[in-house]
Amino acid sequence: MKIREDYARDCGESPSYLDPRDSAFPFRSPPPFRKTGGWQSFGCEGYSEGVRWLWVLVASVGWGQTFEATPAAVRQGETVRVRSAGQATAARMMGRTVPLYPQTEGGRLGLMPVAAGTQPGSYPLEFLAEGGTVLRASTITVRDARFRTQNVVLEKAILDLQPAPGEMETVAAFQKAVSETRRWVEPLARPVPGCMVSPYGVRRLHNGKPTGEYHRGIDQRAAAGQPVRAVAAGEVKIVRKFNLHGGTVAIDHGQGLESIYLHLSRFATTEGALVKKGDVIGYAGSTGRSTAPHLHWSLYVHGVPVNPVQWVPLKPCVQAKRPASLVP
Ligand SMILES: [Zn+2]
């Protein structure tokens, strides 16, 4: 009981907030939403109004340690935030290990991606000390996201497009690179205001033939020439005209979070530039493998494409009868 009271006091919470029926702390009820900023203030008072985050908290306290993984239940393609107050410097789940980076407000934070193709089920998430000792384990439940199938009708000329020399390698290298300086804060910005034409995760068919691919980001409605804005601060890593991706800008936001914007008609930034959240980085278009002007953008967490809608609220376009786009 002492631990519970200490936790409540340290975190400025009413002890009644914790379920007194629990004899061992580690779990507590989802807190009410508070308008106190974003995930960056994750500590004691850091519960945000996060739109679709289920604030089911897996937390355990003991001997000066705190371990948190939120949300404890995710859908395929979502991201788990892993926080440690103390000795844990990495987290491991499904064979993937991600660093927990020291945060300016204290403690450590890491992002654990759950790939779109993950089998639904329960998975252990382990908190690791320097050297790999397992300090604690939680369970993360991965639910079926029920991704739909989408057929995209493509003209032969677009279907036959081949990547430019080095195109796929450049994008793959960007996905792999992880910089340690965190430049992103919550909430992320929408790159364009338009509704969502095509969601993340849909299984793609080309002219009725399965491609084995899924949509690795989202498509938002955008007119040709409409400004496209950085979802968060970061360092611009790619500003290139590619064959398949079209006009491409890619930004490293640090500590495992990256974004990429495709089919742009023009650029408004350069490789190596440091941009702020909301800066115009280019203009929407229909370059590359695209059938109409729109914005495709993706978020990567440690190289894994994750569902941006978990990070940025976006409404689907009503009665979008036909997909306006396609990207690799
Ligand atoms: Zn797309």
Residues whose N, C-alpha, C, O or C-beta is under 5 A from the ligand:
A	BS01	ZN	I218 D219 H296 L326 V327
